[in-house]
Amino acid sequence: MNGFLLIDSGAKLMAPGSVLSVRKVVAADDRFRELSFHAPMSTPATATARNEENLRDAHFAMRLSLIVGVLMLVGKVTAYFLTHSMAIFSDAAESVVHVVAVAFATFSLRLSTRPAKPQFLYGYERIAFFSAGFEGGMIIVAAIAILAEATHRWMTGLTLENLGAGTLLVLLAGMLNAGLGYYLLRVGRRANSMILEADGKHVLTDSWTSLGVVGGLVLVLLTHWKPFDPLIAIAVAINILWSGGRLVWRSAVGLLDYSDPKAGRMIRDRLDTICSELQIQYHGVRFRTTGYRHIVEVHLLFPELTTVSEAHRLATILEERLPAELGMPAEVITHLESLEDHAEVHHEEHYTGKPE
């Protein structure tokens, strides 16, 4: 099958990311068919540069999170020794867990971005799920420890002092953590980093915990009723227990290759657009996430007169355009099939579904 490109001779140089309209006329058995599509100019290269910038931002955000986490831990431990408050103890205990979890998450983020090796052909990205599960497990352990210690201290007697200074320290820590948490979430979503998103959610949980502790201590100061202190600690423990459970669940479904419906709809919309422009059909779409990028498998259907060379060319266009249009790191794997005799070739049931 021979063909030639028709491009407007008056076309001018375009900036990266611009779109150039191209028509390809293909001749086959004295019949002509015209393929009309929009070819993104330098879009794959632009997407790669954007991904690299996002990764640099993610590494910086994780280092910042570790430094701030250590400072928060020092401040909360100081507040605990000043006040002997169980509510502040619960907040400090979560900060201990957070620093350990962030240290592991920093290692995981660095490992997940390493290139694949012969022993690990798909890379190390799935450690993101293990990292989230580890952080969730640590949070659950901290919650159980807080519950046990708060109950014990309530039963054996409560001694509180210097509540004003301790409350102020915890309030400052909570406000700083709130700003850091929103920053981590924003960078994590932009970089498509599950590790950074999990850390951001944990930091936000920590900030709400601190604000809850401050509220409880203010009640103690106003009413002089000391049981408010362990009650707030127990409430904090229940809250972070829920947060840790959600992280463990997210880790589990990720390892089981859960297919997010929102991501599926986005993939299908982009495939519909690209395949319509290339005048090809598709089915058999499967996708999963590694915690950083999506791996998309799709079967492309070509008329029987299409040469392997032409089918490969069109498939390559789709493989390059789809990740760029999704706006996230992705690897697309295509399988080429014949449109006319597709059913006859497959002797066993063949998956032909698409994301809903």
Secondary structure as GFF3:
##gff-version 3
##sequence-region A 1 356
A	DSSP	beta_strand	2	6	.	.	.	ID=ss1
A	DSSP	beta_strand	19	28	.	.	.	ID=ss2
A	DSSP	beta_strand	31	40	.	.	.	ID=ss3
A	DSSP	alpha_helix	43	83	.	.	.	ID=ss4
A	DSSP	alpha_helix	86	112	.	.	.	ID=ss5
A	DSSP	alpha_helix	127	156	.	.	.	ID=ss6
A	DSSP	alpha_helix	163	190	.	.	.	ID=ss7
A	DSSP	alpha_helix	194	223	.	.	.	ID=ss8
A	DSSP	alpha_helix	228	255	.	.	.	ID=ss9
A	DSSP	alpha_helix	261	278	.	.	.	ID=ss10
A	DSSP	beta_strand	281	289	.	.	.	ID=ss11
A	DSSP	beta_strand	294	302	.	.	.	ID=ss12
A	DSSP	alpha_helix	308	326	.	.	.	ID=ss13
A	DSSP	beta_strand	330	338	.	.	.	ID=ss14
A	DSSP	alpha_helix	342	345	.	.	.	ID=ss15
###
